[in-house]
Structures are given as structure tokens and as C-alpha cells.
Amino acid sequence: MAPGESEAAGIEASEVRDAQGLGSRAPTFIKRRRALHLSWQVGVFVVGLAVVAAGIVMLPLPGPGWVVIFGGMAIWATEFVWAQLVLRWTKRKVTEAAQRALDPRVRRRNITLTVIGLVIVGVLVGIYLWKFGVVMPWKIEDQ
């Protein structure tokens, strides 16, 4: 291998990744210095981790948990290929699910199942009220 070939191969691989939209989006002056780029990546990872952790905390608590988690993934995707691939996969799956949900046959099925479920719940509530009536958990007439 000639002295300049490995450099050219590295540049070509970098160009292929950039053409696909994968790889670091750090500024060029940061990418040129290994230590600076590594510290940049650590910073991006820590910030993304904090955002993802906040999203995980918001899942059982009030708040937009999933939106925050995907926001943290988007922060990671500015620097890490694995996060970019996860986000692409997620976007593809969400788009496919949206297309399936808009299919008229699926919508009819979902509406039919919802109506059947509501009828069943209504019948069960009716049977309960017929059998037990409406009983308040406190006695108003005692006061």
C-alpha cells in the first residue's frame, strides 16, 4: 500500500458515511483533533444520557416521557452512528404504523372493536347497577 492510500481510503469512507448521513456532525475543527473530538463525544453522550434519563423518569410521572427519550436519542444521533441507525429504524416503523392506521379496512376494524367493547362495558355497568344500585361510599342522611 502506498503511503497516501490509507489516508485516501479513510477520506473515501468518511465521504460515504457523510453521503448516507451517518457519522459525527461535530464542527470540522473539533474533528481534526482527536482529544478534542473525544471530549466532544463524551459531552454529547452525557447530555444525551441526562435527557434520556429524564424521559425515563417521566414515563410513570406526568410529562412527555417518550418525546424526551427520543429527543435524547436525537442528541446522541448528532455524534453516534448507532443512535442514527436506531432513529432511522424508529422513524420507519412509526411511518409504517401510521400508514397501516390510515388503511380504511384497519380503521373499520378498529371502530367496530371499539363499539363492541363499549357495548360490553355498558351492559356490564347496567347489570351491576340493576343488581346493586347506586350506593354512595358515605351516608348523607346521617348528617
C-alpha positions as CSV (number, residue, x, y, z in Angstrom):
1,M,0.0,0.0,0.0
2,A,1.4,3.4,-0.9
3,P,1.9,6.0,1.9
4,G,-1.1,8.1,0.9
5,E,-3.5,5.3,0.2
6,S,-4.7,4.7,3.7
7,E,-5.4,8.4,4.1
8,A,-7.4,8.4,0.8
9,A,-9.3,5.3,1.9
10,G,-10.2,6.9,5.2
11,I,-11.3,10.1,3.4
12,E,-13.4,8.0,1.0
13,A,-15.0,6.0,3.8
14,S,-15.8,9.3,5.6
15,E,-17.3,10.7,2.4
16,V,-19.5,7.6,2.0
17,R,-20.7,7.9,5.6
18,D,-21.4,11.6,5.2
19,A,-23.3,10.9,1.9
20,Q,-25.5,8.4,3.9
21,G,-25.9,11.0,6.6
22,L,-24.1,8.8,9.2
23,G,-21.3,9.8,11.4
24,S,-20.2,12.7,13.6
25,R,-21.8,16.2,13.0
26,A,-19.2,17.9,15.1
27,P,-17.5,21.0,13.6
28,T,-14.5,20.3,11.4
29,F,-12.0,22.0,13.8
30,I,-13.1,19.6,16.5
31,K,-12.9,16.5,14.3
32,R,-9.3,17.4,13.4
33,R,-8.1,17.0,16.9
34,R,-8.5,13.5,18.4
35,A,-8.6,14.6,22.1
36,L,-11.0,17.4,21.4
37,H,-13.3,15.2,19.3
38,L,-13.2,12.5,22.1
39,S,-14.1,15.1,24.7
40,W,-16.9,16.4,22.4
41,Q,-18.3,12.9,22.1
42,V,-18.2,12.4,25.9
43,G,-20.0,15.7,26.3
44,V,-22.7,14.8,23.8
45,F,-23.1,11.3,25.4
46,V,-23.5,12.8,28.9
47,V,-26.1,15.4,27.7
48,G,-28.0,12.8,25.8
49,L,-27.9,10.4,28.8
50,A,-29.3,13.1,31.0
51,V,-32.1,13.8,28.6
52,V,-32.9,10.1,28.2
53,A,-32.8,9.6,31.9
54,A,-35.3,12.5,32.4
55,G,-37.5,10.9,29.8
56,I,-37.4,7.6,31.6
57,V,-38.4,9.3,34.9
58,M,-41.3,11.0,33.0
59,L,-42.7,7.7,31.8
60,P,-44.5,6.9,35.1
61,L,-44.8,10.6,36.1
62,P,-46.7,13.3,34.3
63,G,-44.7,14.6,31.3
64,P,-43.9,13.8,27.7
65,G,-41.6,10.8,28.5
66,W,-41.3,9.2,25.1
67,V,-40.8,12.6,23.4
68,V,-38.0,13.4,25.8
69,I,-36.4,10.0,25.3
70,F,-36.5,10.4,21.5
71,G,-35.0,13.9,22.0
72,G,-32.1,12.4,23.9
73,M,-31.7,9.8,21.1
74,A,-31.6,12.7,18.6
75,I,-28.9,14.4,20.7
76,W,-26.9,11.1,20.6
77,A,-27.6,10.8,16.8
78,T,-25.6,14.0,16.2
79,E,-22.5,12.1,17.1
80,F,-23.0,8.4,17.1
81,V,-23.8,6.1,14.2
82,W,-25.7,3.6,16.3
83,A,-28.1,6.2,17.5
84,Q,-28.6,7.4,13.9
85,L,-29.5,3.9,12.9
86,V,-31.9,3.5,15.8
87,L,-33.6,6.7,15.0
88,R,-33.9,5.7,11.3
89,W,-35.4,2.4,12.2
90,T,-37.9,4.1,14.7
91,K,-38.9,6.6,12.1
92,R,-39.5,3.9,9.5
93,K,-41.6,1.8,12.0
94,V,-43.7,4.9,13.0
95,T,-44.3,5.7,9.4
96,E,-45.4,2.2,8.6
97,A,-47.7,2.1,11.6
98,A,-49.2,5.4,10.6
99,Q,-49.8,4.1,7.1
100,R,-51.5,0.9,8.5
101,A,-53.7,3.0,10.8
102,L,-54.9,5.1,7.8
103,D,-55.9,2.0,5.9
104,P,-59.7,2.0,5.6
105,R,-60.1,-1.7,6.5
106,V,-58.0,-1.3,9.6
107,R,-59.9,1.8,10.6
108,R,-63.3,0.0,10.1
109,R,-62.0,-2.9,12.2
110,N,-60.8,-0.6,15.0
111,I,-64.1,1.3,15.1
112,T,-66.0,-2.0,15.1
113,L,-63.9,-3.3,18.0
114,T,-64.3,-0.1,19.9
115,V,-68.1,-0.1,19.5
116,I,-68.2,-3.8,20.6
117,G,-66.1,-3.0,23.7
118,L,-68.2,0.0,24.6
119,V,-71.4,-2.1,24.3
120,I,-69.9,-4.9,26.5
121,V,-68.8,-2.3,29.2
122,G,-72.3,-0.7,29.0
123,V,-74.0,-4.0,29.5
124,L,-71.7,-4.9,32.5
125,V,-72.3,-1.5,34.1
126,G,-76.1,-1.9,33.5
127,I,-76.1,-5.4,35.1
128,Y,-74.1,-4.0,38.1
129,L,-76.5,-1.1,38.6
130,W,-79.6,-3.4,38.3
131,K,-78.2,-5.8,40.8
132,F,-76.6,-3.4,43.4
133,G,-77.9,0.0,42.5
134,V,-76.0,3.2,43.1
135,V,-74.5,3.1,46.6
136,M,-72.6,6.2,47.8
137,P,-69.5,5.4,49.9
138,W,-70.8,7.8,52.6
139,K,-74.1,8.2,54.3
140,I,-75.6,11.6,53.6
141,E,-78.8,11.1,55.6
142,D,-76.8,10.7,58.9
143,Q,-75.6,14.2,58.9
